Amino acid sequence: MQGISVTNLTKRFDQVDAIRNVELDIEPGEFLVLLGPSGCGKTTTLRCIAGLERPSGGEIQLGSRTVYSELQQIDIPARERRVGLVFQNYALYPHMTVYKNIAFGLKMRGFPRNQIAQRVREALRFVELEGCEDRRPAELSGGQRQRVAVARMVAGRPDFLLFDEPLSNLDPKLRGSVRTELRRLHGAMGATSIYVTHDQTEAFVLANRIAVMQDGEIVQVDDADGIYHFPKTAAVADFTGNPRTNLIPGQVHAAAAGTILIPEVDPYCFIPLPAECRPYSGRRMIVHVRPEDVEIAGSPGEDLGSLTVMAIMNEGPDVLVHLCFEDRRTQVIVRSRRGETAALETDEAVGLRLRRGNLYDRGTGWLVDSFGYER
């Protein structure tokens, strides 16, 4: 198995930098997910690694081979990089059968007919589509078409697997089953893989590590637990919320009753903070807390102000309680188990306890400290 190394990678379109100074070191056999919103540069990064886009600067190594280097004037064509690609739109030839779609690339590379037949059979067996050789793409379901695209990639036996949002066109139930297939594929082949997605759930399920991209740069590389609990910026925290997370700008104060946050949108609502936040008294911060780490504390009393219960929404075994500040627009979401919120009513005044979370500098948005976690 071989790894991938990307150094100072830049891609410029006219006067706009699509990606800037991207640095990645992917271990041999690792499954790394590039996660970020649309337009952040993740697909451009993948296409540069694949050889489908010529970078404006930097260096790319696939295994021990340098396939692109601005300094050394190296740019190896995509067909020679030993990468397998699966795209969002499948890219199947509609007039060809499943067999011919899988065999086409091998034929173009000059493989003999008997070897092509063997590889196609093995690839179809691998994706569990035996018996579909004579069908055309229009006769297949979305999940089956995606598996044909995977089989085509498997037949080429690449050293590296690159996936560009391959599940975006599938319905949620099918996405779950195909996601499992892709994880199995990676484990069986052992190839170093890069997977592009904007879906944080997909990233958390699939990845060994996640690289979060924003505005053309990688802002954090970590495992799923690190990304979820300790996002390095408030923007990363916001993007990885599912369905949303809580970001409350305000000022930290040391009061007689303990440390509190005075939210910018409601200066009469004082939210208690753990004692470990006391050193940040006087600073303007953004407090980040996941919905499951917020606890409704009942009526807070006149000295602490309150939030108002805006909506109570059942989601299977969980309940999402939407609380609002005085402006009625800014919300805090609390995730609880059924039964824990049975006594709550809309328009009721309640207080909060924040079990654990993060503190971000109000000006830069970068992580300053975390609270409530075991040290």
N, C-alpha and C positions, 0 to 999 in steps of 0.2 A: 504494500500500500504506500501511496505517496501523498504528501500534503500540498497545500497551496499557500503561496506567500505573495502578498500585494503590498507594494511600497510606494507611498507618496503618489498614488494614482489620481490623475486629473483628467477630466474630459470637458472640453469647452465647445459650445455651439455658438458660432459668431462671437459675441462679446459676453456670453453668459456661461458661467461655470455650472455644469450639471452636477459634477462631483468635484470635490477639492481635497487633496492630500489624504486620500483613503488609505488606511493601513490595516491589513488583515493577515493573521497567521493562523491557518487552519491545519489542525493536526491530521496525520494520515488516518483515514477511516472515520473522521469526524463528520457529523451532520450539523452544519451551521446554517442558521436561518437569518437572512437579511430582512429585518422588520422595519416598516415605516409607512407613513401616509403616501398617497399618490403624489408623484412629482418630486419625491425626496432624493431620487438618484439610485435607488436600489437596482432597478432593471438595467440602467446604464452601466452600473458596476458589473453586473452579471454578463452583459453583452461584451464588455471590454475583456473580461476573463475568457469568454468563449472565443473571442476573435472576430465577433460580428461588428464591433465598433473599434475604430483605431483611437486609442487614448491620445490626449494632448501632452501627457507627461507621466513619468513614473516608471515602475517596473512590475512585471508579473512573472512569477515562477510557478510552473506546474511540476511538482516533484523536483528533480535536480536540474530541470531544463528551464532556461529563461526563454519565455515565448514572446515577451515584449520588453524592450528597454529603450527609452528615449536616449539615454547616454550612449549605449552601445549600438544604436541604430538597428535593433532587432525587432522584427514583427513577423512571427510565424503565422501562416494562414490558418483559419479555423479548422479546415479539414485535416490538418496535421497535428492538432493539439490533443487528440485522444480524449475529447470530451463528448458526453452524451447530453442532449438537450431535450427537455419536454416543455412545450409552450402552453399558454392559456387556451389557445384556439385549436389545439391538437395538431394542426398542419397536416392532415391526411389528404391524400388524393381521392376525390369523390368517385372517380371513374374506375379506380383500381380496387381489387379485392383486398381483404385483410392480408392474405399471403403476399400479394404483390407490394402492398404498402410497406410491409416489414422487410421484404427482400430487396427493395429498390436501392437503398443505400449500399448494401453489400454488392449488388450487381455493378453499381457505379465504381466501386473500389476494386473490381476485377476478381472477386471470389469465384471459384468454380461452382457449377450448378449443384453438385452433390453436397458441397459444404454449405451453400446457401440454404438448401432444403433442411439440412441438419440443424443449422442455427435457428431457422424460423420455427421448426418444431419445438426446439428447446425453449425458445422465447415464449411461444404460445402456452406451453406447459407451465412455464414460470408464472405467467399472469392469469393462468386458469381460463384460457379461451380456446382450448382444443375443440375442434369441430366447427369453428367459425371461419376457417380459412377462406371459404368461397363467398362469404358475405361481403357486401360493400358498406362503407361507413353509414350511409343513410338507413341501413337495416339494423343498426346497433343503437343501444341506449347511450346516453352521455358518459356513463361510467365505463361502458365497454369500449367506447371510442378512446377514452383516456388511457385505458389499459393497452389498446393497440399502439398508441403513441409510446407508452412505456416499453412494450415489447420490441418496437423498432429500435429504441435506444439500447435495450438489453442485448439484442442480436449483434450490435456492433462491438460489444464488450469493451466499453470505454474505461479509462482509468479514473475519470472524474464525472460526476453526475451533477447537472445544473438544471434546476427547475424554476421556471418563471411563472408564478401564480397558476399552477396547473389545475387547481380545483375551483377557480373563480366562477366557472360556468355551470357548476353542478348545484343541485338543490342541497339543503343542509343535511338531510339524512344520508344522501349518497356521498357527500363530502366526508362524513365520518368514516364510512366503510373504505373509501378509496385512500383516505389518509392513513388508515391502518395498513393497507396494501403497500403504500409507499415506504412506510417505516420498515415493513417486512423486507421489501426490496432492498433497502439500504443495508439492513442487517445481513441479508443473504449474499449480496455482492461485495460488501465491505469496501466499496469505493468511497473516496472522499466526496462529500456532497455539499452543494450550496443551494438553498431553497429560498426564493423570494416570495414574500407575502405581506399584505397589509393587515392580516387577521391575527390578532395577538393570541387567541385561543389555539389556532393552528400552530403558531410558533412555539407556544408552551408545551404542546403535546409532542411535537416532532423533534425539537432541537436538543442536541447536546449542549450547544451554546447559541446565544442570540446576539446579533449585532444590530443595534437600533440606529437607523439613519434618520437624520432630519436636515433639510436644507442642504443636501449634497455632502454632508459630513457624517462620520460615525461618531456618535456621542457616548455610546456605552456598549461594551462587549461583556456578557456575563451569562451564567446559566439562568434558567427560568425563575428560580427562587430569588436570585439577586436582582433580576429585572423587576420582579413583582414587588418585592418588599423594600428594596433599596435603589429605586430609580435615581440616576445621577442628576437629573434636572426635573423641574416641575413639568416641562413639556413631555418628557418621557413618562412621568407619572400619569399625566392626563391621557396620553395616547394609549397606555396599557390598562386603562380602566375598563371594566366589563360589567354592566353596560356603561357605567360612569364611575369616576372616583371623586373624592372630595378634596378640593384645594381652596383653602380659606385664607386670603390675604388679610393681614392685620398687624397689630403691634403687641409685642410681648411685654407684660408688666409684672413686677413683683408686688403683690398686694398682701394685706394682713392675713387674708384667708389662704394665701398660697400664690402660685404663678397662674396668670390668666392671659388669654388672648382676647384683645378687643378687635373684632372684625371691622374692616374698613367700611362695609356696607351698613353696619348697625352698631354705632358707638355705645349703645345702652345694653348690649348683650355681651356678657363676660363669660368666656368659655374656659373652664378650668383646664390647666395643663399639668402634667407630672412635674414633680420637683426638679427633675434633671434638666428642665427647660429654663430654670431660673437664671443661669449665666447669660442668657440672651435677652434679659430684661432691657427694655428701651429700644430694641431693634425692630425694624419693620421686616416681617418674615411672611412666608407662605407656609401654612401648616397643611400637610398632606396626610390624610387618613383614608384607608380603604373602608368601604361601607360595612364590612364585617367586623371592623375594629372600632366602630362607634357604638356606644351604649346609651340608650335613652334612660335618663336618670329621674324621670318624674318631674313634678313641678319644682322649678329651681328657686323660687322665692324672689322677693323684690330686690335683694342685693345682687343677684346674678343676671337679671333679665331673663329672656326666654326666646325660644323658637316656637313656631306654630306648626302643628301637624297639617300638612297640605293635602296629602293623599296616602292611602294605604293600599298597596298593590300586591296581590298574591302571585307568586311565581313557583308553582309546584310546592315543594316542601319549605321554601323560603318566602319571606314577606319583605318587600321593599317599602320602607316608610320614607316619604319625602317631607322634609321639614324646610321651612322658609324663614328667612330673616324678615326684618321690618319692611324692607323694600318689596317683598312678595315675589321677587324675581330670582334672587340668589338662593340656592337650595343646598341642603346637606342630605345625603342619602344614607339610610341605615339599613343594613341587611340583618334580619333576625330570622329565627326559626318560628314556624307556626306555633301559636299558643303563647309565645313570649309577649306578643303585642295585642292580645285579645281585649285588653281593657282600654286601649287607645281609641280616641275618637278624633275625627277631623275638627280643625280649629282649636284643638286643645293646646295649651301652653306647656312646653316641656323643656328640660335642660339636657345637657349632654355630658358624657364622660368619654374621653379619647383614650383608648387602651394602648395603642401604639401607632407610630407614624413617623413622619419625617419633617424636618425644618429646612426650608429653602430661603436663600437670600432674596429679598423682594426685588432688588435691582437686577441681579444677574440671573436669577432662576436656578442657580447651582446648589446642590445639596451641601448643607452646613453640618447637620447632625441628625441622628435618629433617636427616638425615645420609645420606651416600653418594651424593647427587645432585650433578651438575656445577653449580658455583656460577656 
